[in-house]
């Protein structure tokens, strides 16, 4: 029996999960977990990239103690990157996507390079302030010497692979989040890259999931769908083509799979995105702020800072407005869900408002937005009810828009990821959409990662066969 190792890294934590096929089902064994946080460096919020490398290697060593590993695959969030010089050394920081450096970059590109509707028609990627194209524009302004020195552009999981194998291999699904790919050709849009004044040489040939990167301590390193949402979508056990997929975690990614990109004016106006999927498919989806809002509120209630070294004055002031806040209490996600249940507070906010991307205090920002819409929350229960109902309403609106754009009527929602465990949010989603909700698997991203490795390893002949092996 072969064992495969999925290394799934999110914005708050990472985990190493061994997968094998037993009695026709994919079985999972989590062997290592580590925290992933940010540090303040040179005026920016950055990932601790050296710490990530150390954690990845430590987890592989732990997994290797348990069994022989056939292959390793790494997936992470999208859009973020590093630059390497000609000697293979880092020549940029791993600035995190929630950092403020991209402010105004979209307007500058639209004024000097091309309007967004033209950009969207080429790349098919929604406009968000943290898109890689805007990060690179900001970097070119602040540190042009880094781009001049750079020999290679690597997305975060590509760099982690490089740290393991010494080989630079670029992967399609994660690269598709950059807004620098020609959506139809599934390759870099070098004309766009040159118009942006970026060095063409740093963008190397793209490989599809399933390709081999190299070896680490004698273990094969394989490309899964390296963007975590691309992996999560592979694990969705949809019953038919009328199902909407919802990968529910820090972000809520709601949409469907298509054989071709949709880059129409209606799609652009709705700000839907066409991200690359495994085997050249497209994930047509809406990127919704998601459980980040709940995670952030919980951190603030528990006195935890997301970015090391950032001031917490705004949070302290916001906590004073919540009548039932208990200082020193350790609030769990279940606590927050229970406090929202049965609460009569009915004010909602636009969860996709950029004000919630990286506020000084999520509690303060949600409270201010709710006050603008009628009434500020007076308790923790009010606050949570506001966020929960706002998310459910946003899901319903996104599905209605999706139906209008595709001309299809959807009858169910398949929720995968950590958010699939939140029964209250799932029930509100069913109520708001009027659709049947199916949940699980919770470890959808890791399973999708493993599926690609297992197909490459000969365990399954196709994605359909692999999906039948998901234990649910």
N, C-alpha and C positions, 0 to 999 in steps of 0.2 A: 504494500500500500504506500503510495506516494503522499508526501506532505508538501504543501505550498504555503509560502508566508506572504500575507498581505500586510503592508505597512500603510496604515490609513491615518493621515495627519490633518487635523482640523485647526481652526483658529484658536482653540483653547487647549486642546490635548491631542495626543497621538496614541495609537495602539498597534501592537503587533499581534496578528491573529493567524494561527495555523489553520489551514483548511485541508480536508481530505475527503475522499468519496468512500462512504461506507454503506453497504446495503442499498446502493443506488441513490443515496442522499448526500448532500454536501454537509459535512460536520465541521463545526468551528471550535477552536480552543484559544481563548485570549491568553497570551503568555507574558505580555509586557505592556505597561501603560505609562505615559509620561506627560507632564504639563508642557504646554506651549504658550509662552507669553511674549510680551514685547518689552523692549528697552528704549529709553530715550537716548539718542545718539546724534550729536552734531545738529541738534535742533529738529530732529525728525523721530517719529515713531518707527522703530525698526524691529524686524524679527531677529532673534538671537540665533543666527544661522550656524555659528560654531556649535552652540548648544544642541541644535536640531541634529547636526551630524553625529555628535556624541551619543544622543539618545537613540538614533536610528541604529548605530552600530551596537550599542549596549543591548538593545532588544533582539537583534539578530543573534548575538552571542547567547542570550538566554534561551531563545528558541532552539538553537543548535544543540543545547544541552539535553533537549527533550527527544529529538528525533533527527534523522537525516532529512535535509531540506532539498527538494527538487528545484525550486526556483523562488525568487524574491521579486515582488512588485511594489512600487511606491506610488501612492496617489496623494494629492494635496488640493487645497483651494487653487483658484486660477489667478490670473492677471499679474501677480508679483514676480520679480525677476532679480537676477544679479548679472554683472558683467565680469568677464575674465580677460586678462591681458594675454599677450602672446606667449607668456611663460606658464599660463594656466593658473595664475593667481588672481584672487578677487581684486577688482579695481573699482568696486562700488559697494555701497551698503545694501542690505536687503530691506529696503524701505517698505513698510506695510501699507496696504491699500487704503486703510482708513486715515492715513496721514493727510494733512491739509495742503501738501505741496502742489496739488493739482488744481487748486482754486483758480478759476478763470481760464484754464488751458483750453477748454472746449470752445469758448468764445474766440480766443486767439487763433486757433486752428481754422475755425469757420471764417474768420476775417482774412486770414493770410494764405490758406491752403485750399480748402473746399468746404462747402456747406454740408451740414450733417446729412441731409437727405441723399446727397451724392455718395457720401461716405457709407451710409447704410446700404445703399443699392449695391455697393461693391463688397462690403464685408458682412453685412447682415447682422451686426452686433448692436445691441441696444446701447443707448447713451447712459452711462453712469459716470460719476465724477472720477472714479478710480480706475477706469479702463487703462490698460497698459499704454495705449497710444497717448493718453494725457500724462501718464507718469513719465514717459520718455521725453515728451515735450518739456515738462517741468525740469527734468534732469538736464536736458540740453541747455536750458537757460541758466540753471544754477551751477552745474558742473560740466561744461562742455569738454573739459580736459579728460573726463572719465570716458566719454564716448570716443574721443580721439585715441585714447590708449587702448580701448577695448578691441579684442579679437573675436570674442564670442558673447552672444546673448543667450542666457539660459533661464528658463522658468525655474521656480523653486524646486520641483521634484526632479527636473533634469540636472540641477546642480547636486542634489543629494545622490543621484545615480553616479555623477562624475566623481563625487567624493568617495564612493564605494569602489568604482571600477577604473577610474582614470580616463574613461571614454566619454566623449561628448556626443550625445544622441538626442535629437530634437523630436518631440512627440506631437502628433497632430491635434488631439482633443484639447490639451492644455494650451497649445499655441493658438487655437481658434478663439480663445478669450481675449486676445490682444487687440482686436480690431485692426489687425495688419494683414489678415489673410484675405485672398480672393475667395469668397464663399463658394462660388460655383467650381473653381479649379482646385480647391482644397490645398492651396499653396500660398506662399508669401506673395503679396501684392507689391512687387518691387518698384513699380511706378509710384505708388503711394508712399512707400518708404523713402524714395528719393525726393519726392515733393516735400516731405516732412523734414528733409535735411539730415536724415539718419544714415549712418554708414551701412551700405548694402552688405558688406563683407561679414557682419556679425550674425546674420540670419542664415543658418545652415539648413541643409536638406531635412525635410520632415519624414518621419517614419510613422507607420500605423501601429496601433496596439498589437501585441503579439511578437514584435521584433525583439531580438536579443541585444542587450546593451554590452554585456561582458560578464565578468565573474568577480565575486567578493569572497575571499577565503575558500575558493573552490566551488562556490554556489553560483549557479546561473542567475543573472539579474535580467528580468524581462520587463518590457513595457506593458503595463496594463493600460486601460484608459486612464491616463494620469490625472485628468481633471476629475475631482471627486464626484461631481454630479454626473459625468459621463459614466463612471463606474456604477453609481447608484441606479441609474436608469436601466442598466443591464440586468439588475436584480429584481425589477418590477415584474411580478407574476400576473400581468394583465390577462384577463379572460378573452378580450376581443379588442377590436380597433376603435371601440367607442369609449375606451377608458382614458381618463386623464391621469397623468403621473404627477405625484407631488413628493419631491425629495425634501423632507422636513428636518432641518437642523438649524445651525446658525443663520443660514439663509433658507428661504422657502423657494424652491425652484419648481414651478408649476407649468406643465405643458404636455407635449406629445412628441413622438418620434416621426420624422418624415424622411422620404428618400431624396428630397430636393429642398433647397432653402426657399423661404418665402420672404422676399425683399420688396414687397409692394408698398405703396404709399400708406395704405391702411395699417399694415404691420409696423411701419416706421412710426406712424402717429401714435400707435398703441404702445410703442417701445417694447415690442417683443424681440427676442434674440434668437439667432440661429447658431448655436454652438455645435462644434464638431462632436460626433459620436464615434464609437468603435465601428470599424469596418466601413467608414465613410458615410455613415448616416448623420442626420441632423437632429439636434434636440431643439425643437421650437418651443420656447418657454418664456414665462414672465419671471423675472428675478425680483422676489419680494423680500422685504427686510427680515422677516422671519423671527425665529426664536432668539435672535440677537437681543431683541428688546427685553425679553423675559430674562435671559441670561444676565444682561447688564443690570437690570433691576435687582436681581438676586445678589449679584456681587456687591452692589451698593448697600443693600440691607445688611449684608454680612461683613461690611467693612473691608472688602477686597478691591484692590486697584487692578484694572486691566493692563495698563501701561505703567511699568515701574517708574516711579519718580514724578508722576503727574499729581498735581494738587487735587485735594478732595473737598475744598471749601463749598463748592456748589452742591455737592451731595449732602453735606452736613446741614445746609440750610433747607434743602428739600425734605429731608427726613423729619424736620421739625414740623412740617405741615401735615404729616400723617398721624392722626390721633391715636391709632392703635399700634404704632411702631414700637417694638420692644428692643431696646439697645442690648447687645450681647447675645441675643437669640440667634441660633443658626437656622436660617430659613432654608428649607428644602424646596425642590420644585413641586413636590406633592403638597407641601404647606401652601404654596402660592396658588396652586390650582384649587385647593379646598377653600381658601379664603375668597376666591372669585365666585365659586359656585353659589347660586341662590342669591347673589348680590343684585339689588335692583338698579344699580347705577347703569345708565344707558347711553352715555356720551361716548362717541367714537372719534378716532383721529385717522388721518391718512398715513398709514404705516410706511408708505413709500416716499414720504417727504424726506428730503436730504438732511433735515434737521436731526433726524434720528441716526444718521450714519456714524457719527463719532462725537456725541455731545459731551460737554464737561460732566453733566449728570443726566442719565436717562430718566430718572424719576422727575427731575425738574423740567426736562423738555416735554415729557408726556403730559405732565400736569399743566404746563403752560399752553400746550396745543389744545388740551381738553377745555381749559378755561376759555380759549378763543372760540370754541365750538359750543359753549353753553355753561359748563360748570366744572371747576377743578375737582379732582378726586380728594376726598377728605380722609380716606383710610387706605391701608394697603389693599384691602379687598376691592375698593373702588378702582384703584390704580390697575390691579390685575384684570378686573372685569373689562376695563377700557381696552387694554391691550388684546385680550383674548377675543373680544367681539370685533375689534378692528381688524385683526388678522383674518377671522372667518369671513367678514364682509369683503375684504380684499380678495380672498380666494374666489368668492362667488362672482365678483366683478370680473376677475381675470378669466374665469371659465366662460362667462357670457361673451366677453370680447374674443376669446379664442374661437368660440363657436361661430361668431360673426365672420371672422377672418377666414377660417377654413371651410365654412359652409357645412360643418358637421354638427350633429346633435350628440352630446356626450351623456352617458347614462351612469357612470361610476367614477370614483376617484380611488386610485391606489396610492396609499401613503407609505413611504419607506423612510428609514432613518430614525434617529432618536426621537423626533417629534411624533412618530407613530405610537409611542407609548402614552402620549398625553390624551387620555380618554375624554377629558372635558373639551379640549380644543377640537378633537375629532367629532364630538357630538354637535358642537356649535357649527362646525364646517358642514356636516350633514344637514343641519337645520337651515343654514344660510343658502346652500346650493340646491337643496332638494334632491341631492343625488345619494346613491348608496356608497358608503365608504368602506373600503377594505384596507386593513393595516398590516404592515410587516412585509419583509423582514426588517427588524430594527437595525441590524448590521448590514444594511443594503449596500453601502459603499464597499465594505470589505469583501462581501460576496461577489459583487461585480468585478472587483480587482482579481479575485481568485478565479472567477469564471474564465477571464482571458488567459490567465496562466494555465488553467486546466485544459482549455482547448488547445493552447500551444503545446502542452505536455501530452496530448493524446487521450485525455480522460473522456472528452466529449467530442462529438463530430460537428456540433453546431450550437449556436446560442439557444435555439428552441429546446434542444436536448438538455442543455445545462440548466435552463430555467425549470424544466420538469424535475430536476434534482434538488431544487431548493426546498429545504425542510421547513414547512409552515403549518 
